[in-house]
Amino acid sequence: MSTSATPLDASALPAPRTPVIFDLDGTLVDSEPNYYEAGRRLLAGYGVPDFSWEQHTRFIGIGTRETLEHLSQEFGIAAPIEELLAGKNRHYLELARTHTEVFPEMRVLVERLYAAGHPMAVASGSSRAAIEAVLAGTGLDAQLTTTVSAEEVAHGKPEPDVFLEAARRLGVAPADCVVLEDAAPGAQAAHRAGMRCIAIPYVAETSDDPAFTAAGLLFKGGQGEFTATAAYDWLGRPVRSS
């Protein structure tokens, strides 16, 4: 007895789950105060007093190595970059393990994406040790198991390397991914990777940066304006062809 296959109804197929890649610091968690304090302590140990928050904000969104390379040149610090990296990571991990806050709406979004089966990753300019410490300390490691550190790729943001590596580890095409970013260099990296971007500027004064205004969805008011519902609904919209 022969049987014929019944054609599949496309409308009955499950909707594709958009892969989502999160920046960590300033996007998922408010770790910038910890990074600032770690940098301040490090520089003080090398004879640079009064490193200010305003000076720190110049480097938000830039990897730790690149930041320290700039600062060592600016302040004439002769120590090897590896020594500076180890020192800043040591200070930061002491702070990160004791107190790192997850932005409430970001936690809601992660939980909703996880429940719906979206592939997710974290791609950060932080060290692997810092990423693991923050995710474990906040409990986000239960949902965010794929991570990429800038230490593991050739170039940090604004180059696209960390995002492209995250897509590779997830087994998805870069063009299918959406990146959530708080800093202009990260938004620029997402664009260079061929990915859509949801931008949530950490520093309000940067919200008019072209890297942000080119984002698919921009919350100009930062985390105070961001909602998990708005972001999730946007993810479900059809991608417009250019």
C-alpha positions as CSV (number, residue, x, y, z in Angstrom):
1,M,0.0,0.0,0.0
2,S,1.4,3.4,-1.0
3,T,1.0,6.6,0.9
4,S,1.5,10.1,-0.2
5,A,3.1,12.8,1.9
6,T,0.9,15.7,3.0
7,P,2.4,19.0,2.1
8,L,3.5,21.0,5.2
9,D,1.5,24.1,5.9
10,A,4.1,26.9,6.2
11,S,1.9,28.7,8.6
12,A,1.9,25.8,11.0
13,L,5.7,25.6,11.2
14,P,7.3,27.1,14.3
15,A,8.4,30.7,13.9
16,P,12.2,31.1,13.7
17,R,13.9,32.1,16.9
18,T,16.0,35.2,16.4
19,P,19.6,34.7,17.8
20,V,20.3,37.5,20.3
21,I,23.8,38.6,21.3
22,F,24.2,40.7,24.4
23,D,27.0,43.0,25.3
24,L,27.7,42.6,29.0
25,D,28.9,45.7,30.7
26,G,26.5,48.6,30.6
27,T,24.0,46.6,28.7
28,L,23.0,43.5,30.7
29,V,24.6,44.7,34.0
30,D,25.6,48.1,35.5
31,S,29.2,47.2,35.9
32,E,30.7,50.5,34.7
33,P,31.0,51.8,38.3
34,N,33.1,48.7,39.1
35,Y,35.3,49.2,36.1
36,Y,35.8,52.8,36.9
37,E,36.8,52.0,40.5
38,A,39.1,49.2,39.3
39,G,40.8,51.6,36.9
40,R,41.1,54.3,39.5
41,R,42.7,52.0,42.0
42,L,45.1,50.7,39.3
43,L,46.2,54.1,38.2
44,A,46.6,55.3,41.7
45,G,49.1,52.5,42.3
46,Y,51.1,53.9,39.4
47,G,51.2,57.4,40.6
48,V,48.1,58.8,38.7
49,P,45.8,60.3,41.3
50,D,42.3,61.6,40.8
51,F,41.3,59.6,37.7
52,S,37.8,60.9,37.2
53,W,34.5,59.3,36.1
54,E,34.4,61.8,33.1
55,Q,37.8,60.5,32.0
56,H,36.6,56.9,32.4
57,T,33.5,57.5,30.2
58,R,35.8,58.0,27.1
59,F,36.5,54.3,27.1
60,I,33.0,52.9,27.7
61,G,32.5,50.2,25.1
62,I,36.2,49.8,24.3
63,G,38.0,46.6,25.4
64,T,40.2,46.6,28.6
65,R,43.4,46.0,26.7
66,E,42.8,48.9,24.3
67,T,41.7,51.2,27.2
68,L,44.9,50.4,29.2
69,E,47.1,50.9,26.1
70,H,45.6,54.4,25.7
71,L,45.9,55.2,29.4
72,S,49.5,54.0,29.7
73,Q,50.5,56.3,26.9
74,E,48.4,59.2,28.2
75,F,49.9,59.0,31.7
76,G,53.4,57.8,30.8
77,I,53.1,54.5,32.6
78,A,56.1,52.3,31.6
79,A,54.7,49.0,33.0
80,P,54.0,46.2,30.5
81,I,50.5,46.0,29.3
82,E,50.1,42.4,30.6
83,E,51.0,43.7,34.1
84,L,48.3,46.4,33.9
85,L,45.7,44.0,32.6
86,A,46.4,41.6,35.5
87,G,46.2,44.4,38.0
88,K,42.9,45.8,36.7
89,N,41.3,42.4,36.4
90,R,42.3,41.6,40.0
91,H,40.7,44.9,41.3
92,Y,37.6,44.4,39.1
93,L,37.0,40.8,40.1
94,E,37.2,41.8,43.8
95,L,34.4,44.3,43.1
96,A,32.4,42.2,40.7
97,R,32.1,39.2,43.0
98,T,30.6,41.4,45.8
99,H,28.1,43.6,43.9
100,T,27.0,43.7,40.3
101,E,23.4,44.8,39.4
102,V,21.5,43.4,36.5
103,F,19.3,45.9,34.8
104,P,15.7,44.7,35.7
105,E,14.2,44.9,32.3
106,M,17.2,43.1,30.8
107,R,16.7,40.2,33.2
108,V,13.1,40.1,32.1
109,L,14.1,40.0,28.4
110,V,16.7,37.3,29.0
111,E,14.2,35.1,30.8
112,R,11.6,35.6,28.1
113,L,14.0,34.8,25.3
114,Y,15.2,31.8,27.1
115,A,11.7,30.5,27.7
116,A,10.9,30.9,24.0
117,G,14.0,29.1,22.8
118,H,16.0,31.9,21.3
119,P,19.8,31.2,20.8
120,M,21.6,33.7,23.0
121,A,25.2,34.7,23.6
122,V,27.3,37.3,25.5
123,A,30.1,39.0,23.5
124,S,32.1,41.4,25.6
125,G,35.3,43.4,25.7
126,S,35.9,42.1,29.3
127,S,38.2,39.2,30.2
128,R,36.8,35.7,30.3
129,A,37.3,35.6,34.1
130,A,35.3,38.8,34.5
131,I,32.5,37.6,32.2
132,E,32.2,34.3,34.2
133,A,32.4,36.1,37.6
134,V,29.6,38.5,36.6
135,L,27.3,35.9,35.1
136,A,27.8,33.5,38.0
137,G,27.3,36.2,40.6
138,T,24.1,37.5,39.0
139,G,22.6,34.1,38.1
140,L,22.6,34.9,34.4
141,D,24.9,32.0,33.7
142,A,21.9,29.6,33.8
143,Q,20.5,31.2,30.6
144,L,23.6,32.6,29.0
145,T,25.9,29.7,28.4
146,T,27.7,30.9,25.2
147,T,30.2,33.7,25.8
148,V,33.0,35.3,23.9
149,S,35.7,37.6,25.4
150,A,37.7,40.1,23.4
151,E,40.7,38.1,24.6
152,E,39.7,35.2,22.3
153,V,39.6,37.2,19.1
154,A,42.1,39.2,17.1
155,H,40.4,42.6,17.5
156,G,38.1,44.2,20.0
157,K,35.1,46.5,19.3
158,P,34.5,48.5,17.1
159,E,35.8,45.6,15.0
160,P,33.2,42.9,14.5
161,D,35.3,40.0,15.7
162,V,33.5,39.2,19.0
163,F,30.1,39.2,17.4
164,L,31.1,37.1,14.5
165,E,32.7,34.6,16.8
166,A,29.5,34.5,18.9
167,A,27.4,33.8,15.8
168,R,29.9,31.0,14.9
169,R,29.6,29.4,18.3
170,L,25.8,29.6,18.2
171,G,25.9,28.0,14.7
172,V,23.9,30.8,13.2
173,A,24.3,33.2,10.3
174,P,25.5,36.7,11.4
175,A,22.8,38.3,9.3
176,D,20.1,36.6,11.4
177,C,21.5,38.0,14.7
178,V,20.4,40.9,16.8
179,V,22.9,42.7,19.0
180,L,22.0,44.6,22.2
181,E,24.6,47.4,22.9
182,D,25.1,50.4,25.2
183,A,28.2,51.9,23.6
184,A,28.8,53.4,20.2
185,P,31.9,51.2,19.4
186,G,29.8,48.1,20.1
187,A,26.9,49.4,17.9
188,Q,29.5,50.0,15.2
189,A,30.9,46.5,15.6
190,A,27.4,45.1,15.2
191,H,26.9,47.0,12.0
192,R,30.3,45.8,10.6
193,A,29.3,42.2,11.5
194,G,26.1,42.6,9.3
195,M,23.8,42.3,12.4
196,R,20.8,44.3,13.4
197,C,21.2,46.3,16.6
198,I,19.1,47.4,19.5
199,A,20.9,50.4,21.1
200,I,20.5,51.5,24.7
201,P,23.1,54.2,25.3
202,Y,24.7,54.1,28.7
203,V,26.0,57.7,28.4
204,A,23.0,59.9,27.4
205,E,25.2,62.4,25.7
206,T,26.3,59.9,23.1
207,S,22.7,59.0,21.9
208,D,23.1,61.1,18.7
209,D,26.2,59.2,17.7
210,P,25.8,57.9,14.1
211,A,26.4,54.4,15.3
212,F,23.3,54.7,17.5
213,T,21.1,56.5,15.1
214,A,21.8,53.8,12.5
215,A,20.5,51.1,14.9
216,G,17.3,49.3,14.1
217,L,15.8,50.2,17.5
218,L,17.2,53.0,19.6
219,F,16.2,53.8,23.2
220,K,17.6,57.3,23.4
221,G,16.8,57.5,27.1
222,G,19.0,54.4,27.9
223,Q,18.0,51.9,30.5
224,G,15.4,54.3,31.9
225,E,13.5,54.0,28.6
226,F,14.2,50.4,27.7
227,T,11.5,47.8,28.2
228,A,11.7,44.0,27.6
229,T,8.3,44.1,25.9
230,A,9.3,46.7,23.3
231,A,12.6,44.9,22.5
232,Y,10.9,41.5,22.3
233,D,8.1,42.8,20.0
234,W,10.7,44.4,17.7
235,L,12.6,41.1,17.4
236,G,9.4,39.5,16.0
237,R,9.0,42.0,13.2
238,P,9.9,40.9,9.7
239,V,13.3,42.1,8.5
240,R,13.1,44.7,5.9
241,S,15.3,44.2,2.9
242,S,17.5,47.1,2.0
